[in-house]
Amino acid sequence: MTSSEAGAEDFVEVEVDDESIEDDEGLYEMGESSLTYLGADLDVRGLVRRLEDRDIFVPRFDPDESDGSTIAGFQRQKVWNKPRMERFIESLLLGWPVPSIFLVLDVDQRYLVLDGQQRLTALQAFYDGLYPDGTPFVLNDVAEHLKGATYETLKPESRRRLDNTFIQATIIEPKGEDGPDSVYRLFGRLNSGGMILTPQEVRVALFRGAVQDFIRKLNHDENWRRLFGALHPRLKDHELILRALALRDVVETLDGDWTNTDLRRDAYRPPMSDFLNSYLQRNRELKGKPAKALELAFKAATHALFAADGADALRYDGRLNAAHVDATLASLMWLSQQDALPATTSLRRNLGTLRKSKTYGPLVTQSTSHRESVFGRLEEARRTLGRK
């Protein structure tokens, strides 16, 4: 049985309690932007050529939907319908102004589309002669003299006018350690695709690399799927794995010295969202031995949890609670790497003890992004779950 089939008949769409989303809003320190930017006028033909060469690329927001190699499978948001695509092309052919696009200079010197995905998708589709669904891109709902035209059948003067039309672009270059976080927040402010993206969807777009592929791989672990449920449409399962990986580092850093103020300050800094972004930035090319060790620890933790308490092993008060999940998984991953996982019967008892703890409850339900809440739940989970 494959991991995606495991218990599939019992899967329902999963809701996850995550107080840290709202909690983060009061913890951001919005200072001066660490982004530099410049304006540029880019000709339409040049934009399409750069898209074809992948020098400009449209991010994908769900790594489980496509391999990201084609613009057709680029994002979770619905693409423009055909009439809207036609009207955009018509505006360019008639010389009407169109909104500018925002591009980010990525670490590989390519440009990531921060805002303007739909416009660029429409352009590339018209030049290719096919809509994203594979049907011919023919102008219909447009001015009379353009009806029935494709890019190839446009009159030469109309084709030249389109090719040489300039679209204004704002090109952003992140600077310094805070650059990626600034782009992350700017993305949320500018995104005009018609659907508000979740934090994890934005991370998948901005922090591409081996670590995101690694999280995708862990997300298909058979026992994790049994514990979490169906693949989450907005990537909450990906985010919980990321939190466990990042907080496992905190457990490791503070092992045996949870009262060390300096270590605590450096190990985790709120808000949670910035902490996760920082982990992705540092580990963007996670590979080799560290990745294998983390994979084994994750698989050992999920196997132990399912063996001890079945599909309910990660639930708190009857529901998946993000703070409880990250503390439990991070602690068990660390214990696994210390060869200190308790026996199944002991872990079942320890999970019950942790859920009933009066000191633990507030740490996973109130101010869950605050430093003391994070350290408190990690320390108690590590201590309680590790009992033999």
N, C-alpha and C positions, 0 to 999 in steps of 0.2 A: 504494500500500500504506500502510495506517495505521500509526502508531507501535506500537500494541498488537499488530498482526499481524506486525511485522517479525521474521523468524526464529522465529515462534511454534512451529514444528514442532520446534525444537531446545531449547525452554525446559524446564527442570526446576526443581524447587524449589531455591532458592539458599541455601547456608549461607555465612555471613560470619564470618571470624575477627575477633574484636573483644576484644582484651585489656583495652581501656580500661574495660569494664563492671566487671570485677573490680578493676582498678587504682583506679577511682574510690572504691571502698568504703573504702580506707585514707586518702583525701584529704579527705573531708568533715570540716568543723569544725562539730560539732553544738553550737551555743550556745543561748542562751535563745530561745524562740519569739518571732517578731516579729508574731504574729497576735493580734488581739483577737477576742473571741467573746462571745456572749450566748445565753441560752436563751429560747425562745419556744414557746408552745403554739399550734399552727395547726389550725383546724378542717378536716375532710376536704373539705367542700364548697369552702372557700376555697382549699385546695391544688389541687383539680381545676380551679377557675376560673383560678388563676394559671398552671397548666400549659397550659390552652387559650389563654390570652392571651400565652403565652411569656414571662411575667414570671419564671417558674421554668422552667428548661430542663435537660434531660438531655443531657450531652455525648455526642458521637459520637467514636469512636476510630479510625475508618478513613475518611478523606475520599474514598476511591475507591469506597466502598460505597453512599453515598447523598448527597443534597444537604443532609442535616441539618435539613430543614425539618419533618420529622415525627418523632414519638417512636417510631414503629414501626421506623425504621431507625437507631436511636440508637447502637448499640454493637456491637462484635465479639462480646462475650460472649453466650451463649445466654440468652434470656429464660426466666423461670420457665415450667414446664409448666402446663397448665390446672389439674390438681388442686391444685398449690401456690398458684396465684393464687386459686382458690376458697377454700382454707383461710385465706388471709390476709384475704379479705373476710369470711369467716365469723367470724374472731376479732374483727374490728371490730364486727360485728353482735351478737355475744354479749357484748361488753364486756371481752374479754380484752386485756391490755396487749400492745403491739407495740413493736419497737425504735424508737429515735429516728432521725432523719435528720440529715445534715450538709449545710448549704448554704453557698456562698461568695458574698459580694457581689462581683459582677464590675464592671469599669470602666464598663459602661453601666448600672449600677444594677439589673441583673437578677440573679437568683440561679441559680448553677450548682449542680447536685446533685453533691456530693462523695461521698456515701454514702447509698444508699436508692433507687437507680435502679429496682430491680425492684419495690419496694413502690409507688412512685409510678406506674410503668407499669401495674401491676395495678389500681390505683385508677382511673386514667384510662380503661383498657379497660372496667372494669365500668360506669362512668358513661356511656361511649359506647355500651355494649351490644354491643361486638365485641371478640373476642380479637385480638391482633396479626396473626393469620393471616386475619382477616376473617370468621370464623365467629361466630355469636351467643354472647355471654357469658351462659350460663345456669348457675346454681348446681346442681350435681348431687351431688358428694361432700361433703355438708355435713349439718348437723342436719336432722332430718326436717321441721320446720316451715319450713325455708328452701328445701327442694328444689324445683327448677323455677322459682325466682324469678329475675327480672332486676331491674336497678335500677328500671325503670319499673313493674314489677308487685309490688314490695315493698309490704307494708302501710304505710300512711302513717306509723304510729308507728315502724316499723323504718327507713323512709327518713329520718325526722327524726333518729333515733338515730345513724344512719351519718353524715348530713350534719354533725351537731353534735359528733361524736367528735373529740377533740383528739389530735393526734400531736405529740410533743415534737420540737422542732428545735433544733439548735445552729447558730447563724448566725455565720460566720467572716468577718472583714474584714481583708484583708492591709494591713499598714502598712509604709511605707518601701520602700527599694530591695530589701530581703531578703524582702519579703512574698511575691512570686510563687514564689521558691524554697522558702519554708516551706510554701506550699500544695502545691507539687509533691511534697515529701517526705511531707506529711500524707496526700495522696491515696494514695500507695503503702501507707501504714500502715493506712488505713481501708478501702480498697476490699474489698468483700465480695461481688463479683459471681461468684465461683467460678473466675475465671481471673486469674492474676497478670499485670498489664498490663506491657508493655515501656515503657521510658522514653519512646520516641517516641509511643506511643499516649497516654500521659498528657499529653505536650506538645500533641498535636493537640486534646485536650479543653480544656486550660487556656489555651493561647495562640492562641485563634482570631483570625482577621483576615486581612488581605491577604497577609501573608508566608506563611501556611500555604497559601493558594490558589495563590500563586506557586510554592511547592515542589511542589504537586500538578501544576501545569502542566509544570514542568521534568521531573517524573518520567515524563511521557509522551513525552519527546523520543525520536525514533526511534533515534538512535545510543546514547543512554544505555540504552535497553532492550536493545539488542544487546550492550552491554558488561556490564550487570548481569545480565540474564536476565528471568524472569517477574516480574510484580508480587509483591512480598514480602507474605505474609499478615500479618506483624507489623510492617510499615512500616520495615524496615531500609533499603530503598532511599530512602525519605524522609529518614531520619536521615543517611545518607551525603551526600545533597545539602545538607542543613542544615550539616553539618560543613564541606563544601567552601566554602559561602557565608561562614560565619563565619571560617574560617581564611584565606580570600582577603583579608579585612580585615587579618589579621595580616601577611600578606606585603606588603600595601600600606603598612601602618604602618611596617614595618621596612625598607622598600626602601632599600638603600644604607647602612643603619646597623644591621646585625645585632648589633653589639657594644654598643649603647647600653643600659645596664642599666635605666634608667628606662623607656625605651620597651618593652623586653621585659617588664618587670613589669606595665605597664598594658595591653599588647596581649593578653596571655593569662594568666589565672589559673586554676589547677586547682581543683577537678576538672573534667573535660571536660563532665560533665552540667550543672554550674552555668554554665559558659561558654556552652553552647548555649542554655540558658534565658535568659541575659542577652541574647544576640543576638536571640532572638525578642521579648523584652520591648522592646528598643530599636527594633526594626524592625517592630513589629506591623502598622503601616499602610504598609508598603513599597509605593510606587506611582510612576507617572510615569517620568521620565527615568532615575533610578537603577535601577529594576526592568528597564527595557528594555535598559540597558547590561549588566546582569548576565545577562539572558537570552541576549543575543548572545554574551557571553563563554562561558557554559556550553555553548551549542550549538557554538561554534567549538572548544572544548576536546574535547567528545565526538566531533565529526566528525574532528578531527585524530587522536585516539587510535585510532578505528576504522580510519581510513585507514592508519595506521602499523602497527598490529599486530593488526587484526581483533578478534574477541570476547575475546581473551586480554589485551588491552592494559592492563587494570587489575588483572591477577592478579599475585600475588607468591607464589613458591614453589608455583605451581599452583592457588592458591585466592584468592578475594577476601579481601583483608586490609584492614580498615577504616582503619587508620593509613596504609597505602600509598595507598589510594584518596583519602583526604582530602588528603594531601600532593600527590599527582599532580594532582588536579582543581583544587585551590586555586592551585597554581603555574601551571598552564596557563591558567586563567581570567585570572590577573593578567598573564601574558605576552601573552595575546590582547588585553587592553585596552591594552597598550603597543605593539601591532603588532609583537610580537617572537616570535610562534610560529615555530618552526623548520620547515623543509621536511619533507615526509613521511619521506624516507629518513634525515634527520638525527634526527628524533624516534624512529624505530624504533631507531636505534643508541643514542640517549640512554636510552631505556627499558631496553634491555639493560644498559647501563653502570650505571644506577641499581640494578637488581635484583642485580647482581653485587658492588656496593660492600660491603666489609666493615664500613665505618663506618655505613652506612645500615641494614643488617639489624637490629641491636639497637634502633634507633630506632623501628622499626615492629613489633617483637615483644616488647619488654620495657618495662614502666613507661610505656606509651604516652600516659598522661594527664599525666605529669610535665612541668613546664615545659621542662626541657632537652631532653626527647625530642621535644616538639612543635616547639620552635624548631629543633632539629637536623635533623629530617626535612624541615621546610619549607625550610630554607636549602639543604640538599643537593639536594632535588628541584628547587627553583627554579634553582639554579646549573647542575645537570646537564642538566635538560630544556631549558634555554634555549640550549644550545650550537648554533651554526650548523653 
